[in-house]
Structures are given as structure tokens and as C-alpha cells.
Amino acid sequence: MAKTAFASDDDRRRLRSDGLSPAEGFLGDFARGPALFSVYDLGPDKSRYPNGPNRYLIDVEDGVGPRECCRFTDDPEDQPVWNGAWNNDPWCPWILQQSKALIAT
């Protein structure tokens, strides 16, 4: 029998789309249907002075590997940047609401 690379399905779902460690900045996750959404704190934009607003990444895993769903900041004037097919998806407001609830905890 072949040995799997992951200890459990839960570990596999927490891979990050950007290749960084899933433990780095992980705030939590939530599910809707077959999709598991994971939220990561990317920290502030340090390329500006003073540092820019804090940035967040939302990944989605629906059985084909983690993919970036959205990036947003904690600046109320910044608009979220949805990736690919997520642009104008009816789930977008719900996804942001769930993500912001994880950030607040």
C-alpha cells in the first residue's frame, strides 16, 4: 500500500495556494457545500511608510487543491480582489462576512 503524503484529509485541505506553510497566519476556516475556505493573515504591506493596511488571503479547497479565492485588506476603502471565476459570484458577500468574523475573534 502506498504511503500518503498527509496525515489526514484535514492536513491536505490546509495547504496554502501561495506555497507557504499552512500554519503561517492561519486564522480559521469555514465550509459551504463541498468548498472549504481558509483565511490567512498576511500582515501589513511593509513596502510603504508607514506600513500599509493589514492584508488577508482566502483560499478555497473543493477537492482539486487549494486555490486563491480573494485578497483583501482591513482598510474600509479598499475593495476585495476576487480571483478568476469568483468575480461577481453570489457567494462573495457571504465569504467576506464569514472571513471578517474569523478575523474579529
DSSP file (Angstrom, degrees, kcal/mol; ACC not computed):
  #  RESIDUE AA STRUCTURE BP1 BP2  ACC     N-H-->O    O-->H-N    N-H-->O    O-->H-N    TCO  KAPPA ALPHA  PHI   PSI    X-CA   Y-CA   Z-CA
    1    1 A M              0   0    0      0, 0.0     2,-0.2     0, 0.0     0, 0.0   0.000 360.0 360.0 360.0 136.3    0.0    0.0    0.0
    2    2 A A        -     0   0    0      1,-0.1     2,-0.4     0, 0.0     0, 0.0  -0.450 360.0-122.7 -73.8 141.9    1.3    3.4   -0.9
    3    3 A K        -     0   0    0     -2,-0.2     2,-0.1     2,-0.0    -1,-0.1  -0.707  25.7-131.3 -84.3 133.0    2.1    5.9    1.9
    4    4 A T        -     0   0    0     -2,-0.4    -1,-0.0     2,-0.1     0, 0.0  -0.477   8.2-130.7 -82.5 156.6    0.2    9.2    1.6
    5    5 A A  S    S+     0   0    0     -2,-0.1     2,-0.4     2,-0.0    -1,-0.1   0.613  87.9  60.0 -80.9 -12.4    1.9   12.5    2.0
    6    6 A F  S    S-     0   0    0      1,-0.1    -2,-0.1     0, 0.0     3,-0.1  -0.904  73.2-137.8-122.8 146.6   -0.5   13.8    4.5
    7    7 A A  S    S-     0   0    0     -2,-0.4     2,-0.3     1,-0.2    -1,-0.1   0.824  86.6  -9.3 -69.1 -31.3   -1.5   12.5    7.9
    8    8 A S  S  > S-     0   0    0      1,-0.1     4,-1.6    -3,-0.0     3,-0.3  -0.971  71.3 -99.8-157.7 167.5   -5.2   13.2    7.3
    9    9 A D  H  > S+     0   0    0     -2,-0.3     4,-2.0     1,-0.2     5,-0.2   0.848 119.9  61.8 -61.0 -33.4   -7.6   14.8    4.9
   10   10 A D  H  > S+     0   0    0      1,-0.2     4,-0.7     2,-0.2    -1,-0.2   0.889 102.7  49.7 -61.8 -39.5   -7.7   17.8    7.3
   11   11 A D  H >4 S+     0   0    0     -3,-0.3     3,-0.9     1,-0.2    -1,-0.2   0.909 108.9  52.7 -64.5 -41.4   -4.0   18.4    6.8
   12   12 A R  H >< S+     0   0    0     -4,-1.6     3,-1.4     1,-0.3    -2,-0.2   0.882 105.1  54.8 -63.0 -38.6   -4.4   18.3    3.0
   13   13 A R  H 3< S+     0   0    0     -4,-2.0    -1,-0.3     1,-0.3    -2,-0.2   0.692  99.7  62.6 -70.0 -17.2   -7.1   20.9    3.0
   14   14 A R  T << S+     0   0    0     -3,-0.9    -1,-0.3    -4,-0.7    -2,-0.2   0.209  71.7 122.0 -97.7  17.8   -5.0   23.4    4.9
   15   15 A L    <   -     0   0    0     -3,-1.4     2,-0.4     6,-0.1     6,-0.1  -0.463  63.0-122.7 -68.0 152.9   -2.3   23.7    2.2
   16   16 A R    >   -     0   0    0      4,-0.6     3,-1.3     1,-0.1    52,-0.1  -0.794   1.0-136.6-102.2 144.6   -1.9   27.3    1.0
   17   17 A S  T 3  S+     0   0    0     -2,-0.4    51,-0.1     1,-0.3    -1,-0.1   0.761 105.2  56.1 -66.9 -25.2   -2.3   28.4   -2.6
   18   18 A D  T 3  S-     0   0    0     49,-0.1    -1,-0.3     2,-0.1     3,-0.1   0.386 114.6-113.9 -91.0   4.6    0.8   30.6   -2.3
   19   19 A G  S <  S+     0   0    0     -3,-1.3    -2,-0.1     1,-0.3     2,-0.0   0.364  73.3 128.5  84.3  -5.1    3.0   27.7   -1.2
   20   20 A L  S    S-     0   0    0      1,-0.2    -4,-0.6     4,-0.1    -1,-0.3  -0.312  73.8 -73.0 -77.8 167.6    3.7   29.0    2.3
   21   21 A S    >   -     0   0    0      1,-0.2     3,-1.2    -6,-0.1    -1,-0.2  -0.350  36.6-134.3 -60.0 134.2    3.2   26.9    5.4
   22   22 A P  T 3  S+     0   0    0      0, 0.0     4,-0.2     0, 0.0    -1,-0.2   0.727 105.4  59.2 -64.8 -19.2   -0.5   26.4    6.2
   23   23 A A  T >  S+     0   0    0      2,-0.1     3,-0.8    17,-0.0     2,-0.7   0.734  82.0  98.7 -78.4 -21.5    0.3   27.2    9.9
   24   24 A E  T <  S-     0   0    0     -3,-1.2    -4,-0.1     1,-0.3    -1,-0.0  -0.555 108.4 -17.1 -74.4 108.8    1.7   30.7    8.9
   25   25 A G  T 3  S+     0   0    0     -2,-0.7    16,-2.8     1,-0.2    -1,-0.3   0.516  87.4 162.8  79.3   6.1   -1.0   33.2    9.5
   26   26 A F  E <   +A   40   0A   0     -3,-0.8    14,-0.2    14,-0.2    -1,-0.2  -0.413  12.2 172.4 -64.9 124.9   -3.9   30.7    9.7
   27   27 A L  E     -     0   0A   0     12,-3.1     2,-0.3     1,-0.4    -1,-0.2   0.663  53.2 -77.8-104.4 -23.9   -7.0   32.3   11.3
   28   28 A G  E     -A   39   0A   0     11,-1.0    11,-2.7     2,-0.0    -1,-0.4  -0.870  40.2-113.5 148.5 178.8   -9.5   29.6   10.7
   29   29 A D  E     -A   38   0A   0     -2,-0.3     2,-0.3     9,-0.2     9,-0.2  -0.937  14.6-167.4-144.2 168.1  -11.8   28.1    8.1
   30   30 A F  E     -A   37   0A   0      7,-2.2     7,-3.3    -2,-0.3     2,-0.3  -0.970  15.0-136.1-152.5 158.4  -15.4   27.6    7.2
   31   31 A A  E     -A   36   0A   0     -2,-0.3     2,-0.3     5,-0.2     5,-0.2  -0.875  15.9-178.9-124.6 152.5  -17.3   25.5    4.7
   32   32 A R  E >  S-A   35   0A   0      3,-2.3     3,-1.9    -2,-0.3    -2,-0.0  -0.897  71.0 -41.0-146.9 118.0  -20.2   25.9    2.3
   33   33 A G  T 3  S-     0   0    0     -2,-0.3    -1,-0.1     1,-0.3     0, 0.0  -0.415 124.7 -22.9  59.8-136.8  -21.3   22.8    0.3
   34   34 A P  T 3  S+     0   0    0      0, 0.0     2,-0.4     0, 0.0    -1,-0.3   0.498 117.9  99.7 -82.3  -2.3  -18.1   20.9   -0.8
   35   35 A A  E <   -A   32   0A   0     -3,-1.9    -3,-2.3    27,-0.1     2,-0.5  -0.708  54.5-161.6 -94.4 132.7  -15.9   24.0   -0.5
   36   36 A L  E     -AB  31  61A   0     25,-2.5    25,-2.3    -2,-0.4     2,-0.5  -0.960   9.7-158.8-109.6 122.2  -13.6   24.7    2.4
   37   37 A F  E     -AB  30  60A   0     -7,-3.3    -7,-2.2    -2,-0.5     2,-0.4  -0.881   5.2-165.4-103.7 128.4  -12.5   28.3    2.8
   38   38 A S  E     -AB  29  59A   0     21,-2.2    21,-2.6    -2,-0.5     2,-0.4  -0.932   6.8-149.9-115.8 138.5   -9.3   29.1    4.8
   39   39 A V  E     -AB  28  58A   0    -11,-2.7   -12,-3.1    -2,-0.4   -11,-1.0  -0.913  13.1-172.2-113.9 132.3   -8.4   32.5    5.9
   40   40 A Y  E     -AB  26  57A   0     17,-2.7    17,-2.3    -2,-0.4     2,-0.7  -0.960  22.5-134.1-126.1 140.0   -4.8   33.7    6.4
   41   41 A D  E     - B   0  56A   0    -16,-2.8    15,-0.2    -2,-0.4    -2,-0.0  -0.841  19.5-176.8 -89.6 116.8   -3.4   36.9    7.9
   42   42 A L  E     -     0   0A   0     13,-2.6    14,-0.2    -2,-0.7    -1,-0.1   0.511  36.8-127.7 -92.2  -6.7   -0.6   38.1    5.5
   43   43 A G  E     - B   0  55A   0     12,-0.8    12,-2.0   -18,-0.1    -1,-0.2  -0.170  42.8 -39.2  84.1 177.3    0.4   41.0    7.7
   44   44 A P  E     - B   0  54A   0      0, 0.0     2,-0.9     0, 0.0    10,-0.2  -0.317  63.0 -99.1 -75.9 159.2    0.8   44.7    6.7
   45   45 A D    >   -     0   0    0      8,-1.0     7,-3.2     1,-0.2     3,-0.8  -0.700  38.8-174.7 -75.6 105.9    2.2   45.9    3.5
   46   46 A K  T 3   +     0   0    0     -2,-0.9    -1,-0.2     1,-0.2     5,-0.1   0.356  66.7  84.8 -89.8   6.3    5.7   46.8    4.5
   47   47 A S  T 3  S+     0   0    0      3,-0.0     2,-0.3     2,-0.0    -1,-0.2   0.521  87.9  61.3 -83.9  -3.2    6.7   48.3    1.2
   48   48 A R  S <  S-     0   0    0     -3,-0.8     4,-0.1     4,-0.0     0, 0.0  -0.813  88.9-104.0-117.6 159.1    5.1   51.6    2.3
   49   49 A Y  S    S+     0   0    0     -2,-0.3     2,-0.2     2,-0.1    -3,-0.0  -0.992 111.8  28.6-125.7 125.2    5.9   54.0    5.0
   50   50 A P  S    S-     0   0    0      0, 0.0    -1,-0.1     0, 0.0    -3,-0.0   0.679 120.9 -95.6 -66.5 167.9    4.1   54.0    7.3
   51   51 A N        -     0   0    0     -2,-0.2    -5,-0.2    -5,-0.1    -2,-0.1  -0.143  43.6-116.6 -51.6 145.0    3.2   50.3    6.8
   52   52 A G        -     0   0    0     -7,-3.2     3,-0.1     1,-0.2    -1,-0.1  -0.013  46.3 -62.7 -73.2-176.3    0.1   49.8    4.7
   53   53 A P        -     0   0    0      0, 0.0    -8,-1.0     0, 0.0    -1,-0.2  -0.210  64.0 -86.7 -67.4 160.4   -3.1   48.1    6.0
   54   54 A N  E     -B   44   0A   0    -10,-0.2    20,-1.7    -3,-0.1     2,-0.3  -0.434  46.4-144.2 -67.6 141.5   -3.2   44.5    7.1
   55   55 A R  E     -BC  43  73A   0    -12,-2.0   -13,-2.6    18,-0.2   -12,-0.8  -0.814  12.8-164.4-112.8 150.5   -3.7   42.1    4.2
   56   56 A Y  E     -BC  41  72A   0     16,-2.9    16,-1.8    -2,-0.3     2,-0.4  -0.961   6.8-152.2-134.3 150.2   -5.7   38.8    4.2
   57   57 A L  E     -BC  40  71A   0    -17,-2.3   -17,-2.7    -2,-0.3     2,-0.5  -0.972   2.8-161.6-121.4 135.3   -5.9   35.8    1.9
   58   58 A I  E     -BC  39  70A   0     12,-3.0    11,-3.1    -2,-0.4    12,-1.8  -0.981  12.3-170.2-115.4 121.1   -8.9   33.5    1.4
   59   59 A D  E     -BC  38  68A   0    -21,-2.6   -21,-2.2    -2,-0.5     2,-0.4  -0.784   8.0-150.4-103.5 152.9   -8.1   30.1   -0.2
   60   60 A V  E     -BC  37  67A   0      7,-2.9     7,-2.2    -2,-0.3     2,-0.5  -0.985   9.2-172.1-124.0 137.2  -10.7   27.6   -1.3
   61   61 A E  E     +B   36   0A   0    -25,-2.3   -25,-2.5    -2,-0.4   -48,-0.0  -0.976  16.8 159.0-127.3 114.7  -10.3   23.9   -1.4
   62   62 A D  S    S-     0   0    0      3,-0.5   -27,-0.1    -2,-0.5    -1,-0.1   0.037  77.6 -68.6-125.4  26.3  -13.1   21.9   -3.1
   63   63 A G  S    S+     0   0    0    -50,-0.0    -2,-0.1     0, 0.0   -28,-0.0   0.316 122.8  76.7 110.1  -7.6  -11.2   18.7   -3.9
   64   64 A V  S    S-     0   0    0      1,-0.4    -3,-0.0     3,-0.0     0, 0.0   0.194 108.2 -78.9-118.1  15.8   -8.7   19.8   -6.6
   65   65 A G        -     0   0    0      2,-0.1    -3,-0.5   -50,-0.0    -1,-0.4  -0.115  64.8 -52.8 103.2 157.1   -6.2   21.5   -4.3
   66   66 A P        -     0   0    0      0, 0.0     2,-0.3     0, 0.0    -5,-0.2  -0.400  55.1-179.1 -69.8 138.9   -6.1   25.0   -2.7
   67   67 A R  E     -C   60   0A   0     -7,-2.2    -7,-2.9    -2,-0.1     2,-0.3  -0.977  34.8-100.0-134.8 149.3   -6.7   28.0   -4.9
   68   68 A E  E     +C   59   0A   0     -2,-0.3    -9,-0.2    -9,-0.2     3,-0.1  -0.527  37.8 173.1 -70.1 131.3   -6.7   31.6   -4.2
   69   69 A C  E     -     0   0A   0    -11,-3.1    14,-2.7     1,-0.4     2,-0.3   0.792  60.0 -15.9-101.6 -47.0  -10.3   32.9   -3.8
   70   70 A C  E     -CD  58  82A   0    -12,-1.8   -12,-3.0    12,-0.2    -1,-0.4  -0.996  44.2-153.6-160.2 152.1   -9.8   36.5   -2.6
   71   71 A R  E     +CD  57  81A   0     10,-1.8    10,-3.1    -2,-0.3     2,-0.3  -0.993  27.9 158.7-127.5 140.7   -7.3   39.0   -1.1
   72   72 A F  E     -C   56   0A   0    -16,-1.8   -16,-2.9    -2,-0.4     2,-0.2  -0.958  26.0-135.5-152.5 167.9   -8.5   42.0    0.9
   73   73 A T  E     -C   55   0A   0     -2,-0.3   -18,-0.2     2,-0.3   -19,-0.0  -0.706  28.6-113.2-120.6 173.7   -7.2   44.5    3.5
   74   74 A D  S    S+     0   0    0    -20,-1.7   -19,-0.1    -2,-0.2     3,-0.0   0.342  84.0 109.3 -90.2   8.0   -8.6   45.9    6.7
   75   75 A D    >   -     0   0    0    -21,-0.3     3,-1.5     1,-0.1    -2,-0.3  -0.760  66.0-146.9 -81.0 118.6   -8.8   49.4    5.1
   76   76 A P  T 3  S+     0   0    0      0, 0.0    -1,-0.1     0, 0.0    -2,-0.0   0.710  96.3  56.8 -62.4 -19.0  -12.6   50.0    4.6
   77   77 A E  T 3  S+     0   0    0      2,-0.1     2,-0.3    -3,-0.0    -3,-0.0   0.672  88.2  91.3 -85.7 -16.6  -11.8   52.0    1.4
   78   78 A D  S <  S-     0   0    0     -3,-1.5    -5,-0.1     1,-0.0    -6,-0.0  -0.592  72.4-137.4 -78.6 138.0  -10.0   49.1   -0.3
   79   79 A Q        -     0   0    0     -2,-0.3    -2,-0.1     1,-0.1    -4,-0.0  -0.735  25.6-105.8 -91.2 142.7  -12.1   46.8   -2.4
   80   80 A P        -     0   0    0      0, 0.0     2,-0.7     0, 0.0    -8,-0.2  -0.351  27.2-134.2 -63.0 149.1  -11.6   43.0   -2.2
   81   81 A V  E     -D   71   0A   0    -10,-3.1   -10,-1.8     6,-0.0     2,-0.3  -0.918  20.3-158.2-109.5 107.2   -9.8   41.4   -5.2
   82   82 A W  E     -D   70   0A   0     -2,-0.7     2,-0.5   -12,-0.2   -12,-0.2  -0.644  15.1-125.0 -87.5 141.1  -11.6   38.3   -6.3
   83   83 A N    >   -     0   0    0    -14,-2.7     3,-2.1    -2,-0.3     4,-0.1  -0.749  52.4 -57.8 -93.4 125.9   -9.6   35.7   -8.2
   84   84 A G  G >  S+     0   0    0     -2,-0.5     3,-1.9     1,-0.3    -2,-0.1  -0.146 125.8  13.6  54.4-123.2  -10.9   34.5  -11.6
   85   85 A A  G 3  S+     0   0    0      1,-0.3    -1,-0.3     3,-0.1   -16,-0.1   0.598 114.6  75.9 -65.9 -11.8  -14.3   32.9  -11.6
   86   86 A W  G X   +     0   0    0     -3,-2.1     3,-2.2   -17,-0.1    -1,-0.3   0.686  66.2 113.2 -74.2 -15.9  -15.0   34.3   -8.1
   87   87 A N  T <  S-     0   0    0     -3,-1.9    -6,-0.0     1,-0.3    -4,-0.0  -0.399  96.4  -5.1 -58.1 123.5  -15.6   37.8   -9.6
   88   88 A N  T 3  S+     0   0    0      1,-0.2    -1,-0.3    -2,-0.2    -2,-0.1   0.656  92.1 158.4  64.1  19.2  -19.3   38.6   -9.0
   89   89 A D    X   -     0   0    0     -3,-2.2     3,-1.7     1,-0.1    -1,-0.2  -0.509  49.9-126.0 -69.7 141.0  -20.0   35.2   -7.6
   90   90 A P  T 3  S+     0   0    0      0, 0.0     4,-0.4     0, 0.0    -1,-0.1   0.720 108.4  60.3 -62.6 -19.1  -23.2   35.2   -5.5
   91   91 A W  T 3> S+     0   0    0      1,-0.2     4,-2.6     2,-0.1     3,-0.4   0.662  79.2  92.4 -79.2 -15.7  -21.2   33.7   -2.6
   92   92 A C  H <> S+     0   0    0     -3,-1.7     4,-2.5     1,-0.2     5,-0.2   0.872  84.3  46.7 -52.3 -50.5  -18.8   36.6   -2.4
   93   93 A P  H  > S+     0   0    0      0, 0.0     4,-2.2     0, 0.0    -1,-0.2   0.911 115.2  47.7 -60.1 -39.3  -20.6   38.7    0.2
   94   94 A W  H  > S+     0   0    0     -4,-0.4     4,-2.5    -3,-0.4    -2,-0.2   0.911 110.4  51.9 -66.1 -42.2  -21.2   35.6    2.4
   95   95 A I  H  X S+     0   0    0     -4,-2.6     4,-2.4     1,-0.2    -1,-0.2   0.928 111.6  46.6 -61.2 -46.1  -17.5   34.6    2.1
   96   96 A L  H  X S+     0   0    0     -4,-2.5     4,-2.8    -5,-0.2     5,-0.2   0.905 111.2  52.1 -62.6 -41.5  -16.3   38.0    3.2
   97   97 A Q  H  X S+     0   0    0     -4,-2.2     4,-1.7    -5,-0.2    -2,-0.2   0.932 112.1  45.1 -60.8 -46.4  -18.7   38.1    6.1
   98   98 A Q  H  X S+     0   0    0     -4,-2.5     4,-1.7     2,-0.2    -1,-0.2   0.904 113.8  50.4 -64.3 -41.6  -17.5   34.7    7.3
   99   99 A S  H  X S+     0   0    0     -4,-2.4     4,-2.0     1,-0.2    -2,-0.2   0.918 109.7  49.2 -63.8 -44.7  -13.9   35.7    6.9
  100  100 A K  H  X S+     0   0    0     -4,-2.8     4,-1.9     1,-0.2    -1,-0.2   0.823 107.0  56.5 -66.2 -30.8  -14.3   39.0    8.8
  101  101 A A  H  X S+     0   0    0     -4,-1.7     4,-0.7    -5,-0.2    -1,-0.2   0.881 107.5  48.7 -66.3 -37.6  -16.0   37.1   11.6
  102  102 A L  H >< S+     0   0    0     -4,-1.7     3,-0.6     1,-0.2    -2,-0.2   0.893 110.2  51.6 -66.9 -39.1  -12.9   34.9   11.9
  103  103 A I  H 3< S+     0   0    0     -4,-2.0    -2,-0.2     1,-0.2    -1,-0.2   0.879 105.7  55.6 -64.2 -38.2  -10.6   37.9   11.9
  104  104 A A  H 3<        0   0    0     -4,-1.9    -1,-0.2     1,-0.3    -2,-0.2   0.693 360.0 360.0 -70.4 -19.3  -12.6   39.5   14.7
  105  105 A T    <<        0   0    0     -4,-0.7    -1,-0.3    -3,-0.6    -2,-0.2   0.471 360.0 360.0 -85.9 360.0  -12.2   36.5   17.0
